[in-house]
Amino acid sequence: MTDPTAPRLAPSVLPKDIFRSIVAALVTVLTVYGWVDALGRTPMRSALAAQTRLWWIEQIVKLVLAIVCVGIILRKRWSLTPAFWLTIYSLVFVIVRWVFIFREGQLEILVAPLLYALLLWRLWITRKQVAATDDTVVVGTTG
């Protein structure tokens, strides 16, 4: 049950969570930096044409996640569900890539899975908070 003394939020606003906002900002910055880096370096830019369709799908998912993370930072409620699912997809993409790298005999410590896992955790908590506030029933007196 929610705290009856807690201030009521507007239905379009997410509960305040500074940690969630910081992680969403890091995901956004690193995604945008990755795109700028890939498009800015000449050798990397010429390799873009050789990428697979799955790689492009992954990049589109990450780009949309970065956009939705801006909504999370701004505490827009519409961004909660897309951010949750896009984070799951991004985490799966990164884990699969990590498994392939590991099978080639390399071990890389990646920051992205950690950020996605942290964001997913905070989004999970936020989803439960939002669901709890949606399920509360205001009991009034009739008369």
C-alpha positions, 0 to 999 in steps of 0.5 A: 500500500502506498503512503497516504501522506506522500504527494500525488504525482500528475498521471504523466510524471514518473516518481523522482529517482535521481539514480535512474536519471543518471543511468539513463543519461549515461546510456544516452551519452554513451550511445550518442558518443558511439554513433559520433565516433563510428561516423566520425572516424574514416575507417569505421565509417567505410565499414558501415556498409559491410555491417549485417542487418542484425547490427543495424537493427541493434543500432536502431534499438540503441538509438531509440533507447537513447531517445526514450532515455531522454524521456526517462530523464524528464520523468515522462511516464510514456517513456517507461514501458518502451524504455523497459523493453528496449533496455531488455533488447539492448541487454540481450544484444550486448550479452550475445555479442559478449558470448561471441567475443568470449568464444573467440578467446577474448575477454572484454569487460564491457560497461554497456551490460552493467549500465543496461542492467542498472537501468533495467533494475531501476525501471523495474522498481519504477514500474512497480511504483507506478502500478501501485499508485495506479491500483490505489483506490481513493475511498471517499464518503458518500453523503 
